Amino acid sequence: MIRVSVLYPASEGKKFDVDYYKNKHMKLATERLKPFGLIRTEVDKGVAGGTPGAAAPYVAACHFYFNAIADFQKGMGTHGKELIADIPNYTNIQPQIQISEIIG
């Protein structure tokens, strides 16, 4: 199984609409990617860093779970432009993407 993590780094002057992201963008992403093997999603809101009083390094993150990278790539090949075009509706942060194999 693979996990596609989309991370939104925190930085001064950046905006992120958590409500829009959770209730509209992720709903859209789920609807578009489910036919391509999307198993489940998770949405995280950053609340703190690793030491007491430290700010969260990421404003938010989401995770998409698929059985194979090819499934994710097919879904994004079909609907990626639409999903990427929605980003300005909730943030001006350039997302970072990591694809991981779940090993434990």
Contacts in CASP RR format, 6 or more apart in sequence:
PFRMAT RR
TARGET T0000
AUTHOR 0000-0000-0000
METHOD contacts of the structure
MODEL  1
MIRVSVLYPASEGKKFDVDYYKNKHMKLATERLKPFGLIRTEVDKGVAGG
TPGAAAPYVAACHFYFNAIADFQKGMGTHGKELIADIPNYTNIQPQIQIS
EIIG
1 39 0 8 1.000
1 65 0 8 1.000
1 66 0 8 1.000
1 67 0 8 1.000
1 101 0 8 1.000
1 102 0 8 1.000
2 65 0 8 1.000
2 66 0 8 1.000
2 67 0 8 1.000
2 68 0 8 1.000
2 69 0 8 1.000
2 72 0 8 1.000
2 99 0 8 1.000
2 100 0 8 1.000
2 101 0 8 1.000
2 102 0 8 1.000
3 63 0 8 1.000
3 64 0 8 1.000
3 65 0 8 1.000
3 99 0 8 1.000
3 100 0 8 1.000
3 102 0 8 1.000
4 63 0 8 1.000
4 64 0 8 1.000
4 65 0 8 1.000
4 66 0 8 1.000
4 72 0 8 1.000
4 97 0 8 1.000
4 98 0 8 1.000
4 99 0 8 1.000
5 61 0 8 1.000
5 62 0 8 1.000
5 63 0 8 1.000
5 97 0 8 1.000
5 98 0 8 1.000
5 99 0 8 1.000
5 100 0 8 1.000
6 61 0 8 1.000
6 62 0 8 1.000
6 63 0 8 1.000
6 64 0 8 1.000
6 95 0 8 1.000
6 96 0 8 1.000
6 97 0 8 1.000
7 58 0 8 1.000
7 61 0 8 1.000
7 95 0 8 1.000
7 96 0 8 1.000
7 97 0 8 1.000
7 98 0 8 1.000
8 16 0 8 1.000
8 58 0 8 1.000
8 59 0 8 1.000
8 60 0 8 1.000
8 61 0 8 1.000
8 91 0 8 1.000
8 93 0 8 1.000
8 95 0 8 1.000
8 96 0 8 1.000
9 57 0 8 1.000
9 58 0 8 1.000
9 59 0 8 1.000
9 93 0 8 1.000
9 96 0 8 1.000
10 46 0 8 1.000
10 55 0 8 1.000
10 56 0 8 1.000
10 57 0 8 1.000
10 58 0 8 1.000
10 59 0 8 1.000
11 93 0 8 1.000
14 59 0 8 1.000
14 91 0 8 1.000
14 92 0 8 1.000
14 93 0 8 1.000
15 91 0 8 1.000
15 92 0 8 1.000
15 93 0 8 1.000
16 59 0 8 1.000
16 60 0 8 1.000
16 90 0 8 1.000
16 91 0 8 1.000
16 93 0 8 1.000
17 89 0 8 1.000
17 90 0 8 1.000
17 91 0 8 1.000
18 45 0 8 1.000
18 60 0 8 1.000
20 89 0 8 1.000
20 90 0 8 1.000
21 43 0 8 1.000
21 60 0 8 1.000
21 62 0 8 1.000
21 90 0 8 1.000
21 91 0 8 1.000
22 43 0 8 1.000
24 86 0 8 1.000
24 89 0 8 1.000
24 90 0 8 1.000
25 83 0 8 1.000
25 86 0 8 1.000
25 87 0 8 1.000
25 89 0 8 1.000
25 90 0 8 1.000
26 41 0 8 1.000
26 43 0 8 1.000
26 62 0 8 1.000
28 82 0 8 1.000
28 83 0 8 1.000
28 86 0 8 1.000
29 41 0 8 1.000
29 62 0 8 1.000
29 64 0 8 1.000
29 83 0 8 1.000
30 38 0 8 1.000
30 41 0 8 1.000
32 75 0 8 1.000
32 78 0 8 1.000
32 79 0 8 1.000
32 80 0 8 1.000
32 82 0 8 1.000
32 83 0 8 1.000
33 64 0 8 1.000
33 72 0 8 1.000
33 75 0 8 1.000
33 76 0 8 1.000
33 79 0 8 1.000
35 75 0 8 1.000
36 66 0 8 1.000
36 71 0 8 1.000
36 72 0 8 1.000
36 74 0 8 1.000
36 75 0 8 1.000
36 78 0 8 1.000
37 66 0 8 1.000
37 67 0 8 1.000
37 71 0 8 1.000
38 64 0 8 1.000
38 65 0 8 1.000
38 66 0 8 1.000
38 71 0 8 1.000
39 65 0 8 1.000
39 66 0 8 1.000
39 67 0 8 1.000
40 65 0 8 1.000
41 62 0 8 1.000
41 63 0 8 1.000
41 64 0 8 1.000
41 65 0 8 1.000
42 62 0 8 1.000
42 63 0 8 1.000
43 60 0 8 1.000
43 61 0 8 1.000
43 62 0 8 1.000
44 58 0 8 1.000
44 60 0 8 1.000
44 61 0 8 1.000
44 62 0 8 1.000
44 63 0 8 1.000
45 59 0 8 1.000
45 60 0 8 1.000
46 56 0 8 1.000
46 58 0 8 1.000
46 59 0 8 1.000
46 60 0 8 1.000
46 61 0 8 1.000
47 56 0 8 1.000
48 54 0 8 1.000
48 55 0 8 1.000
48 56 0 8 1.000
49 55 0 8 1.000
49 56 0 8 1.000
49 57 0 8 1.000
59 91 0 8 1.000
59 93 0 8 1.000
64 72 0 8 1.000
65 102 0 8 1.000
66 72 0 8 1.000
69 99 0 8 1.000
72 99 0 8 1.000
76 83 0 8 1.000
87 95 0 8 1.000
END
